[in-house]
């Protein structure tokens, strides 16, 4: 092979290898796309109680599925990786104050951190929610959830 062609080929190969390494490095250093569900739970609720209710119902819609007498609860804070399947007859309660959550089921024995069958669904984790918003949103979400569960029972 002629020396000038060999020199050009070596440069072309070197440039190609460098650009491949640069692209791989860029892919590794690129930040992952933020998950909108995770961001939604971490974003504060609207200040107006009526708007907070609308937002909480939207989050609840993305977190629950009811099929064949079962309730599937998706944890939005973990990119829907955690799923819990419960009977629609499970007990539940709403916690509002520092965040907004619904707890399904109850602890069966032991310390709350070690043994239990409860499932906590966090719908808002950003900051303190005002009492007025908790009063209005708590009842509105409780009614909404009660209606959803009753509708599922009627379909069985």
Secondary structure, DSSP 8 states (H G I E B T S, - for coil): --HHHHHHHHHHHHHHHHHHHHHHHHHHHS-----HHHHHHHS---SSHHHHHHHHHHHHHHHEEEETTEEEEE-GGGTT--EEEEETT--EEEEESEEEEEEES---SS-TTTS---EEEEEEEEEE--HHHHHHHHHHHHHHHHHHHHHHHHH-
